Amino acid sequence: MKKKVFYTELAYIIGLCSLALSAALMEKADFGVSMVVAPAYLIHLKVSQYLPFFSFGMAEYTLQAFLLIIMVMVLRKFKLSYLFSFVTAVLYGFILDFSIYSVSLIPFDGIVARIALYILGLLGCAVGVSLLFHTYISPEVYELFVKEVSSKLNVNINKFKTIYDISSCIIAIIMSFVFFGWFNFEGVKIGTIVCALLNGFTIGMFSRLFEKLFQFEDRFSLRKHFE
């Protein structure tokens, strides 16, 4: 069967939107967000108590700006593509806030509806990451940090990704305790653990499916600007 062409630029747009919508669905389900975005979500919950305008999306690109600075300090170098990763983070933040607003308008209620939202969010997150793996455009700072620092330290990227995810989860748990007390888990719940266990598998599953169905090609000659 001849594969259909899937432009990498389109994969970037759809992947980013899928990630944002998935985060909004998981936030609505209230079983816990993914371990990657949990620290930003907790910052949003805490800061918004004093600054109501401080959205989840704003917390995302604020935290990613801080992470980008740390990465540059560790690597001791800077590339223009690093800056575009922050642009991606800002775009994601705006799409995330719009997605949260849109999802809030849907009258979902009850445990069955929450489980359905969580599953859709879990799968959508894997679809988004899989698509972003197939584009040359700079990803969010989270993914860039893993890629660049693992290369700098000469550590297998998959092992480093696992360490990064576990570290994010631990940091989020500590933040939840500090911000909201020992018996008030916010952001990090059973769904966060499930996501950590299944994320790698589902991302690989969708990646293999996409590669079986599609031939990823560049529509524009811009790849060199992101290298």
Secondary structure, DSSP 4 states (H G I P E B T S, - for coil): -PPEEEEHHHHHHHHHHHHHHHHHHHHHHTS---TTTHHHHHHHHHHTTT-TT--HHHHHHHHHHHHHHHHHHHHT---HHHHHHHHHHHHHHHHHHHHHHHHHTS---SHHHHHHHHHHHHHHHHHHHHHHTT--S---HHHHHHHHHHHHHT--HHHHHHHHHHHHHHHHHHHHHHHH-TT---S-SHHHHHHHHHHHHHHHHHHHHHHHHEEEE-SSS-GGGG-
